[in-house]
Amino acid sequence: MGFRQEGFGERPREMHKAICADCHKECEVPFKPSSGRPVYCKDCFSKRKEQGR
């Protein structure tokens, strides 16, 4: 018996507006930002990942 995910991919992700902690530009993220935790735009997130931070 296999595992089947019902509803997967049927509706688009809900996006939330945020301000990037590095470049301070407005961006959208697929999660609800919580206070006290930095949020990064796609470009800054990629740069931080490459640098190993």
PDB file of N, CA, C and O in Angstrom:
ATOM      1  N   MET A   1       0.858  -1.193   0.000  1.00  0.00           N
ATOM      2  CA  MET A   1       0.000   0.000   0.000  1.00  0.00           C
ATOM      3  C   MET A   1       0.892   1.240   0.000  1.00  0.00           C
ATOM      4  O   MET A   1       1.725   1.403   0.892  1.00  0.00           O
ATOM      5  N   GLY A   2       0.728   2.097  -0.971  1.00  0.00           N
ATOM      6  CA  GLY A   2       1.551   3.295  -1.098  1.00  0.00           C
ATOM      7  C   GLY A   2       0.952   4.493  -0.381  1.00  0.00           C
ATOM      8  O   GLY A   2      -0.236   4.519  -0.061  1.00  0.00           O
ATOM      9  N   PHE A   3       1.796   5.476  -0.137  1.00  0.00           N
ATOM     10  CA  PHE A   3       1.345   6.712   0.506  1.00  0.00           C
ATOM     11  C   PHE A   3       0.924   7.696  -0.566  1.00  0.00           C
ATOM     12  O   PHE A   3       1.656   7.908  -1.533  1.00  0.00           O
ATOM     13  N   ARG A   4      -0.216   8.284  -0.415  1.00  0.00           N
ATOM     14  CA  ARG A   4      -0.722   9.229  -1.404  1.00  0.00           C
ATOM     15  C   ARG A   4      -1.104  10.540  -0.724  1.00  0.00           C
ATOM     16  O   ARG A   4      -1.858  10.539   0.249  1.00  0.00           O
ATOM     17  N   GLN A   5      -0.593  11.643  -1.226  1.00  0.00           N
ATOM     18  CA  GLN A   5      -0.934  12.952  -0.683  1.00  0.00           C
ATOM     19  C   GLN A   5      -2.083  13.527  -1.482  1.00  0.00           C
ATOM     20  O   GLN A   5      -1.936  13.820  -2.668  1.00  0.00           O
ATOM     21  N   GLU A   6      -3.192  13.686  -0.858  1.00  0.00           N
ATOM     22  CA  GLU A   6      -4.333  14.277  -1.549  1.00  0.00           C
ATOM     23  C   GLU A   6      -4.271  15.787  -1.426  1.00  0.00           C
ATOM     24  O   GLU A   6      -3.901  16.320  -0.380  1.00  0.00           O
ATOM     25  N   GLY A   7      -4.634  16.469  -2.495  1.00  0.00           N
ATOM     26  CA  GLY A   7      -4.666  17.918  -2.471  1.00  0.00           C
ATOM     27  C   GLY A   7      -3.324  18.571  -2.751  1.00  0.00           C
ATOM     28  O   GLY A   7      -3.239  19.798  -2.815  1.00  0.00           O
ATOM     29  N   PHE A   8      -2.285  17.786  -2.917  1.00  0.00           N
ATOM     30  CA  PHE A   8      -0.952  18.357  -3.153  1.00  0.00           C
ATOM     31  C   PHE A   8      -0.934  19.095  -4.488  1.00  0.00           C
ATOM     32  O   PHE A   8      -1.263  18.511  -5.521  1.00  0.00           O
ATOM     33  N   GLY A   9      -0.559  20.345  -4.478  1.00  0.00           N
ATOM     34  CA  GLY A   9      -0.407  21.127  -5.689  1.00  0.00           C
ATOM     35  C   GLY A   9      -1.701  21.638  -6.300  1.00  0.00           C
ATOM     36  O   GLY A   9      -1.688  22.192  -7.400  1.00  0.00           O
ATOM     37  N   GLU A  10      -2.797  21.464  -5.619  1.00  0.00           N
ATOM     38  CA  GLU A  10      -4.077  21.893  -6.176  1.00  0.00           C
ATOM     39  C   GLU A  10      -4.320  23.386  -6.046  1.00  0.00           C
ATOM     40  O   GLU A  10      -4.989  23.974  -6.896  1.00  0.00           O
ATOM     41  N   ARG A  11      -3.804  24.001  -5.024  1.00  0.00           N
ATOM     42  CA  ARG A  11      -4.014  25.445  -4.857  1.00  0.00           C
ATOM     43  C   ARG A  11      -2.650  26.128  -4.718  1.00  0.00           C
ATOM     44  O   ARG A  11      -1.703  25.544  -4.191  1.00  0.00           O
ATOM     45  N   PRO A  12      -2.566  27.355  -5.191  1.00  0.00           N
ATOM     46  CA  PRO A  12      -1.284  28.070  -5.093  1.00  0.00           C
ATOM     47  C   PRO A  12      -0.961  28.418  -3.636  1.00  0.00           C
ATOM     48  O   PRO A  12      -1.852  28.562  -2.799  1.00  0.00           O
ATOM     49  N   ARG A  13       0.323  28.545  -3.364  1.00  0.00           N
ATOM     50  CA  ARG A  13       0.764  28.916  -2.013  1.00  0.00           C
ATOM     51  C   ARG A  13       0.315  30.319  -1.677  1.00  0.00           C
ATOM     52  O   ARG A  13       0.298  31.201  -2.537  1.00  0.00           O
ATOM     53  N   GLU A  14      -0.046  30.522  -0.438  1.00  0.00           N
ATOM     54  CA  GLU A  14      -0.392  31.868   0.031  1.00  0.00           C
ATOM     55  C   GLU A  14       0.910  32.610   0.302  1.00  0.00           C
ATOM     56  O   GLU A  14       1.762  32.129   1.050  1.00  0.00           O
ATOM     57  N   MET A  15       1.060  33.773  -0.301  1.00  0.00           N
ATOM     58  CA  MET A  15       2.281  34.559  -0.147  1.00  0.00           C
ATOM     59  C   MET A  15       2.033  35.727   0.802  1.00  0.00           C
ATOM     60  O   MET A  15       0.939  36.289   0.846  1.00  0.00           O
ATOM     61  N   HIS A  16       3.074  36.084   1.565  1.00  0.00           N
ATOM     62  CA  HIS A  16       2.977  37.163   2.551  1.00  0.00           C
ATOM     63  C   HIS A  16       4.040  38.210   2.255  1.00  0.00           C
ATOM     64  O   HIS A  16       5.184  37.876   1.948  1.00  0.00           O
ATOM     65  N   LYS A  17       3.659  39.468   2.348  1.00  0.00           N
ATOM     66  CA  LYS A  17       4.599  40.571   2.119  1.00  0.00           C
ATOM     67  C   LYS A  17       5.529  40.702   3.322  1.00  0.00           C
ATOM     68  O   LYS A  17       5.122  40.520   4.469  1.00  0.00           O
ATOM     69  N   ALA A  18       6.785  41.023   3.028  1.00  0.00           N
ATOM     70  CA  ALA A  18       7.789  41.198   4.067  1.00  0.00           C
ATOM     71  C   ALA A  18       8.841  42.174   3.565  1.00  0.00           C
ATOM     72  O   ALA A  18       8.870  42.516   2.383  1.00  0.00           O
ATOM     73  N   ILE A  19       9.700  42.616   4.467  1.00  0.00           N
ATOM     74  CA  ILE A  19      10.828  43.475   4.128  1.00  0.00           C
ATOM     75  C   ILE A  19      12.101  42.674   4.380  1.00  0.00           C
ATOM     76  O   ILE A  19      12.299  42.131   5.467  1.00  0.00           O
ATOM     77  N   CYS A  20      12.958  42.606   3.370  1.00  0.00           N
ATOM     78  CA  CYS A  20      14.206  41.852   3.487  1.00  0.00           C
ATOM     79  C   CYS A  20      15.100  42.472   4.560  1.00  0.00           C
ATOM     80  O   CYS A  20      15.268  43.690   4.615  1.00  0.00           O
ATOM     81  N   ALA A  21      15.667  41.621   5.408  1.00  0.00           N
ATOM     82  CA  ALA A  21      16.522  42.095   6.498  1.00  0.00           C
ATOM     83  C   ALA A  21      17.863  42.608   5.988  1.00  0.00           C
ATOM     84  O   ALA A  21      18.521  43.383   6.682  1.00  0.00           O
ATOM     85  N   ASP A  22      18.288  42.195   4.787  1.00  0.00           N
ATOM     86  CA  ASP A  22      19.574  42.647   4.250  1.00  0.00           C
ATOM     87  C   ASP A  22      19.439  43.877   3.363  1.00  0.00           C
ATOM     88  O   ASP A  22      20.062  44.903   3.636  1.00  0.00           O
ATOM     89  N   CYS A  23      18.634  43.791   2.306  1.00  0.00           N
ATOM     90  CA  CYS A  23      18.571  44.895   1.338  1.00  0.00           C
ATOM     91  C   CYS A  23      17.400  45.847   1.587  1.00  0.00           C
ATOM     92  O   CYS A  23      17.305  46.892   0.943  1.00  0.00           O
ATOM     93  N   HIS A  24      16.516  45.497   2.508  1.00  0.00           N
ATOM     94  CA  HIS A  24      15.376  46.325   2.928  1.00  0.00           C
ATOM     95  C   HIS A  24      14.348  46.574   1.822  1.00  0.00           C
ATOM     96  O   HIS A  24      13.579  47.533   1.891  1.00  0.00           O
ATOM     97  N   LYS A  25      14.335  45.707   0.802  1.00  0.00           N
ATOM     98  CA  LYS A  25      13.323  45.797  -0.249  1.00  0.00           C
ATOM     99  C   LYS A  25      12.103  44.973   0.156  1.00  0.00           C
ATOM    100  O   LYS A  25      12.203  44.019   0.928  1.00  0.00           O
ATOM    101  N   GLU A  26      10.945  45.370  -0.387  1.00  0.00           N
ATOM    102  CA  GLU A  26       9.738  44.594  -0.125  1.00  0.00           C
ATOM    103  C   GLU A  26       9.803  43.315  -0.952  1.00  0.00           C
ATOM    104  O   GLU A  26      10.217  43.334  -2.111  1.00  0.00           O
ATOM    105  N   CYS A  27       9.389  42.207  -0.347  1.00  0.00           N
ATOM    106  CA  CYS A  27       9.386  40.930  -1.045  1.00  0.00           C
ATOM    107  C   CYS A  27       8.188  40.113  -0.569  1.00  0.00           C
ATOM    108  O   CYS A  27       7.468  40.522   0.342  1.00  0.00           O
ATOM    109  N   GLU A  28       7.985  38.970  -1.186  1.00  0.00           N
ATOM    110  CA  GLU A  28       6.918  38.071  -0.776  1.00  0.00           C
ATOM    111  C   GLU A  28       7.527  36.727  -0.434  1.00  0.00           C
ATOM    112  O   GLU A  28       8.408  36.234  -1.138  1.00  0.00           O
ATOM    113  N   VAL A  29       7.051  36.138   0.653  1.00  0.00           N
ATOM    114  CA  VAL A  29       7.548  34.843   1.106  1.00  0.00           C
ATOM    115  C   VAL A  29       6.373  33.883   1.299  1.00  0.00           C
ATOM    116  O   VAL A  29       5.255  34.326   1.561  1.00  0.00           O
ATOM    117  N   PRO A  30       6.614  32.572   1.174  1.00  0.00           N
ATOM    118  CA  PRO A  30       5.525  31.594   1.276  1.00  0.00           C
ATOM    119  C   PRO A  30       5.175  31.189   2.710  1.00  0.00           C
ATOM    120  O   PRO A  30       4.589  30.129   2.930  1.00  0.00           O
ATOM    121  N   PHE A  31       5.533  32.027   3.680  1.00  0.00           N
ATOM    122  CA  PHE A  31       5.200  31.767   5.080  1.00  0.00           C
ATOM    123  C   PHE A  31       4.883  33.085   5.749  1.00  0.00           C
ATOM    124  O   PHE A  31       5.260  34.146   5.251  1.00  0.00           O
ATOM    125  N   LYS A  32       4.199  33.026   6.864  1.00  0.00           N
ATOM    126  CA  LYS A  32       3.858  34.244   7.597  1.00  0.00           C
ATOM    127  C   LYS A  32       5.040  34.621   8.489  1.00  0.00           C
ATOM    128  O   LYS A  32       5.375  33.892   9.423  1.00  0.00           O
ATOM    129  N   PRO A  33       5.669  35.758   8.199  1.00  0.00           N
ATOM    130  CA  PRO A  33       6.831  36.167   9.010  1.00  0.00           C
ATOM    131  C   PRO A  33       6.452  36.377  10.471  1.00  0.00           C
ATOM    132  O   PRO A  33       5.377  36.893  10.779  1.00  0.00           O
ATOM    133  N   SER A  34       7.348  35.972  11.361  1.00  0.00           N
ATOM    134  CA  SER A  34       7.124  36.187  12.786  1.00  0.00           C
ATOM    135  C   SER A  34       8.105  37.241  13.280  1.00  0.00           C
ATOM    136  O   SER A  34       9.221  37.349  12.772  1.00  0.00           O
ATOM    137  N   SER A  35       7.690  38.001  14.254  1.00  0.00           N
ATOM    138  CA  SER A  35       8.547  39.074  14.762  1.00  0.00           C
ATOM    139  C   SER A  35       9.776  38.479  15.442  1.00  0.00           C
ATOM    140  O   SER A  35       9.713  37.425  16.076  1.00  0.00           O
ATOM    141  N   GLY A  36      10.878  39.174  15.293  1.00  0.00           N
ATOM    142  CA  GLY A  36      12.113  38.728  15.914  1.00  0.00           C
ATOM    143  C   GLY A  36      12.947  37.813  15.035  1.00  0.00           C
ATOM    144  O   GLY A  36      14.084  37.500  15.390  1.00  0.00           O
ATOM    145  N   ARG A  37      12.419  37.374  13.903  1.00  0.00           N
ATOM    146  CA  ARG A  37      13.175  36.509  13.002  1.00  0.00           C
ATOM    147  C   ARG A  37      13.370  37.234  11.671  1.00  0.00           C
ATOM    148  O   ARG A  37      12.410  37.765  11.112  1.00  0.00           O
ATOM    149  N   PRO A  38      14.599  37.263  11.158  1.00  0.00           N
ATOM    150  CA  PRO A  38      14.848  37.966   9.898  1.00  0.00           C
ATOM    151  C   PRO A  38      14.223  37.232   8.717  1.00  0.00           C
ATOM    152  O   PRO A  38      14.134  36.004   8.707  1.00  0.00           O
ATOM    153  N   VAL A  39      13.796  37.999   7.731  1.00  0.00           N
ATOM    154  CA  VAL A  39      13.252  37.466   6.480  1.00  0.00           C
ATOM    155  C   VAL A  39      14.111  38.016   5.358  1.00  0.00           C
ATOM    156  O   VAL A  39      14.468  39.195   5.364  1.00  0.00           O
ATOM    157  N   TYR A  40      14.446  37.164   4.391  1.00  0.00           N
ATOM    158  CA  TYR A  40      15.303  37.576   3.292  1.00  0.00           C
ATOM    159  C   TYR A  40      14.591  37.383   1.958  1.00  0.00           C
ATOM    160  O   TYR A  40      13.840  36.424   1.779  1.00  0.00           O
ATOM    161  N   CYS A  41      14.832  38.306   1.020  1.00  0.00           N
ATOM    162  CA  CYS A  41      14.286  38.156  -0.326  1.00  0.00           C
ATOM    163  C   CYS A  41      15.022  36.992  -1.000  1.00  0.00           C
ATOM    164  O   CYS A  41      16.002  36.468  -0.471  1.00  0.00           O
ATOM    165  N   LYS A  42      14.538  36.612  -2.151  1.00  0.00           N
ATOM    166  CA  LYS A  42      15.112  35.478  -2.869  1.00  0.00           C
ATOM    167  C   LYS A  42      16.603  35.680  -3.154  1.00  0.00           C
ATOM    168  O   LYS A  42      17.402  34.762  -2.968  1.00  0.00           O
ATOM    169  N   ASP A  43      16.978  36.886  -3.607  1.00  0.00           N
ATOM    170  CA  ASP A  43      18.384  37.164  -3.945  1.00  0.00           C
ATOM    171  C   ASP A  43      19.286  37.108  -2.721  1.00  0.00           C
ATOM    172  O   ASP A  43      20.337  36.469  -2.749  1.00  0.00           O
ATOM    173  N   CYS A  44      18.877  37.778  -1.644  1.00  0.00           N
ATOM    174  CA  CYS A  44      19.700  37.801  -0.427  1.00  0.00           C
ATOM    175  C   CYS A  44      19.764  36.421   0.222  1.00  0.00           C
ATOM    176  O   CYS A  44      20.796  36.044   0.778  1.00  0.00           O
ATOM    177  N   PHE A  45      18.664  35.666   0.153  1.00  0.00           N
ATOM    178  CA  PHE A  45      18.661  34.311   0.709  1.00  0.00           C
ATOM    179  C   PHE A  45      19.681  33.446  -0.029  1.00  0.00           C
ATOM    180  O   PHE A  45      20.423  32.686   0.592  1.00  0.00           O
ATOM    181  N   SER A  46      19.714  33.567  -1.361  1.00  0.00           N
ATOM    182  CA  SER A  46      20.667  32.799  -2.166  1.00  0.00           C
ATOM    183  C   SER A  46      22.102  33.178  -1.822  1.00  0.00           C
ATOM    184  O   SER A  46      22.960  32.306  -1.682  1.00  0.00           O
ATOM    185  N   LYS A  47      22.368  34.480  -1.686  1.00  0.00           N
ATOM    186  CA  LYS A  47      23.716  34.942  -1.337  1.00  0.00           C
ATOM    187  C   LYS A  47      24.145  34.402   0.013  1.00  0.00           C
ATOM    188  O   LYS A  47      25.284  33.960   0.164  1.00  0.00           O
ATOM    189  N   ARG A  48      23.262  34.426   0.995  1.00  0.00           N
ATOM    190  CA  ARG A  48      23.590  33.933   2.331  1.00  0.00           C
ATOM    191  C   ARG A  48      23.833  32.430   2.306  1.00  0.00           C
ATOM    192  O   ARG A  48      24.708  31.925   3.009  1.00  0.00           O
ATOM    193  N   LYS A  49      23.068  31.726   1.507  1.00  0.00           N
ATOM    194  CA  LYS A  49      23.230  30.267   1.397  1.00  0.00           C
ATOM    195  C   LYS A  49      24.572  29.929   0.787  1.00  0.00           C
ATOM    196  O   LYS A  49      25.240  28.998   1.239  1.00  0.00           O
ATOM    197  N   GLU A  50      24.987  30.681  -0.248  1.00  0.00           N
ATOM    198  CA  GLU A  50      26.278  30.468  -0.901  1.00  0.00           C
ATOM    199  C   GLU A  50      27.439  30.733   0.047  1.00  0.00           C
ATOM    200  O   GLU A  50      28.465  30.055  -0.010  1.00  0.00           O
ATOM    201  N   GLN A  51      27.271  31.727   0.922  1.00  0.00           N
ATOM    202  CA  GLN A  51      28.331  32.103   1.859  1.00  0.00           C
ATOM    203  C   GLN A  51      28.376  31.165   3.070  1.00  0.00           C
ATOM    204  O   GLN A  51      29.328  31.207   3.849  1.00  0.00           O
ATOM    205  N   GLY A  52      27.369  30.332   3.228  1.00  0.00           N
ATOM    206  CA  GLY A  52      27.351  29.386   4.330  1.00  0.00           C
ATOM    207  C   GLY A  52      26.970  29.977   5.668  1.00  0.00           C
ATOM    208  O   GLY A  52      27.385  29.472   6.711  1.00  0.00           O
ATOM    209  N   ARG A  53      26.175  31.052   5.653  1.00  0.00           N
ATOM    210  CA  ARG A  53      25.763  31.689   6.907  1.00  0.00           C
ATOM    211  C   ARG A  53      24.623  30.950   7.530  1.00  0.00           C
ATOM    212  O   ARG A  53      24.141  31.340   8.594  1.00  0.00           O
TER     213      ARG A  53
END
